[in-house]
Amino acid sequence: MTYYGRWTYKFEEAGRRGAAACLIVHNTAAASYPWHVIENGRGNQGKPFYLLESSHKHKTLVEGWITETAAERLFARSGFNFQDLKQTAHKRGFKPISLKQTCSMSVKQQFERLTSRNFVAMVEGTDASLKEEFIVFTAHWDHLGRGRHGEIYRGARDNALGCSALLEC
């Protein structure tokens, strides 16, 4: 998947275009992970995780996900078929449509500064002609274990698999 298919791009693009909110319709096959991954949070205690240096200047007021079933109900209330419009959206020249619906909500935000422990290692090669070439291996570590009240932040398995594979290399 390219950057343009990632949820971060979708939120940024919605903000650039002046949207007040952006709800991504979760599709398990396309995302390669089931809905419960979204339900359990984005890896960081269920809160969005932004780097302090992140520009993230094009931001909508509300960013989130809905299931495909919820999207189908929402579109049907506006007289549209979600699956039909989804197919249309895959074609060049697709133009957004208004669902002519309103939404009221209140949002409460909290910010917390966290420290992430990352490391970098380098093993120097022995071939003099390749001294200036590098191979970079990466893994992510974004599920931070347990919360202050003992709740478990799911995702330790994918963290452990990626990090342990790198250590094995």
C-alpha positions in Angstrom: 0.0 0.0 0.0 1.3 3.5 -0.8 1.0 6.5 1.5 -2.1 7.6 -0.4 -4.0 4.5 0.8 -3.2 5.0 4.4 -5.6 6.5 6.9 -3.3 9.3 7.8 -3.4 10.5 4.2 -7.2 10.3 4.1 -7.5 12.4 7.2 -5.0 15.0 5.9 -6.7 15.2 2.5 -10.1 15.7 4.0 -8.7 18.5 6.1 -7.0 20.1 3.1 -10.3 20.1 1.3 -12.0 21.8 4.2 -14.0 18.9 5.7 -15.2 19.3 9.2 -15.0 15.6 9.8 -13.7 12.5 8.2 -15.0 9.0 8.8 -13.1 6.1 7.1 -15.2 3.1 6.2 -13.3 0.1 7.5 -13.0 -2.8 5.1 -11.2 -5.8 6.6 -9.9 -7.2 3.3 -8.4 -3.9 2.2 -7.0 -3.0 5.6 -5.6 -6.6 6.3 -6.9 -6.4 9.9 -10.3 -6.9 11.4 -12.6 -4.3 12.9 -11.6 -5.2 16.5 -8.1 -3.7 15.8 -9.9 -0.3 15.3 -12.2 -0.9 18.2 -9.3 -1.6 20.6 -7.6 1.6 19.6 -4.8 2.7 17.3 -2.1 1.0 19.3 -1.7 3.7 21.9 -4.3 3.2 24.6 -7.1 3.9 22.1 -5.9 7.4 21.5 -4.4 8.9 18.3 -0.6 9.1 18.5 1.1 12.1 16.9 4.7 13.1 17.0 5.2 16.4 18.7 7.1 17.6 15.6 4.2 16.5 13.3 2.9 19.3 11.2 -0.6 17.7 10.9 -1.8 21.2 10.0 -4.6 20.1 7.8 -6.8 18.6 10.4 -10.5 17.9 10.6 -12.4 18.5 13.8 -13.4 14.8 14.0 -11.5 11.8 12.7 -12.6 8.2 13.0 -13.8 5.0 11.5 -17.1 3.3 10.9 -17.9 -0.3 9.9 -19.0 -1.0 6.4 -22.5 -2.0 7.8 -22.8 1.4 9.5 -21.8 3.1 6.2 -24.4 1.1 4.3 -27.1 2.2 6.8 -25.9 5.9 6.6 -26.0 5.9 2.8 -29.4 4.2 2.7 -30.9 6.9 4.9 -29.9 9.4 2.2 -31.3 7.2 -0.6 -27.9 5.9 -1.9 -26.5 2.4 -2.2 -23.0 2.4 -0.5 -21.7 -0.6 -2.6 -22.8 1.1 -5.8 -21.1 4.4 -4.9 -18.0 2.6 -3.7 -17.6 1.1 -7.2 -18.3 4.5 -8.8 -15.6 6.0 -6.6 -13.0 3.7 -8.1 -13.4 5.3 -11.5 -11.6 8.4 -12.7 -13.7 11.6 -12.5 -15.6 10.5 -9.4 -17.0 13.6 -7.6 -18.1 13.6 -3.9 -21.7 13.6 -3.2 -23.6 15.1 -0.2 -25.5 12.7 2.0 -27.6 15.7 3.1 -27.4 14.6 6.7 -26.3 16.4 9.9 -24.5 15.3 13.0 -24.2 16.8 16.4 -21.5 15.7 18.9 -19.3 17.0 21.6 -15.7 16.0 21.7 -13.5 16.0 24.8 -9.7 15.8 24.2 -6.8 15.1 26.4 -3.2 15.3 25.5 -0.5 13.3 27.2 3.2 13.4 26.6 4.7 9.9 26.2 8.3 8.8 25.7 9.0 6.0 23.2 12.1 4.0 23.5 13.7 3.3 20.1 17.1 2.2 19.2 19.3 2.1 16.2 22.2 -0.3 15.5 24.7 -0.7 12.8 26.8 -3.6 11.8 29.6 -2.5 9.5 30.3 -4.6 6.5 33.7 -6.0 5.5 33.5 -5.3 1.7 35.4 -2.0 1.1 33.4 -1.4 -2.2 30.1 -1.5 -0.3 31.2 0.6 2.8 28.8 3.5 1.8 25.8 1.3 1.2 23.3 0.4 3.9 20.4 -1.9 4.3 17.8 -0.7 6.8 15.5 -3.0 8.7 12.6 -1.5 10.7 9.8 -2.6 13.0 7.2 -0.6 15.0 6.7 -0.5 18.7 3.4 1.3 19.2 1.5 -0.9 21.7 2.7 0.2 25.1 1.7 -2.7 27.3 -0.6 -1.8 30.2 -2.4 1.3 31.3 -2.3 3.0 34.7 -5.3 1.0 35.9 -4.1 -2.4 34.6 -5.9 -2.4 31.3 -4.1 -4.3 28.5 -3.2 -2.5 25.3 -3.7 -5.1 22.6 -1.1 -5.5 19.9 1.9 -6.8 21.8 2.1 -9.8 19.5 2.8 -7.8 16.3 5.3 -5.6 18.2 7.1 -8.6 19.6 7.2 -10.4 16.2 8.6 -7.5 14.3 11.2 -6.5 17.0 12.3 -10.1 17.6 12.7 -10.7 13.9 15.0 -7.7 13.7 17.0 -8.9 16.6 17.4 -12.3 14.9 18.7 -10.6 11.8 
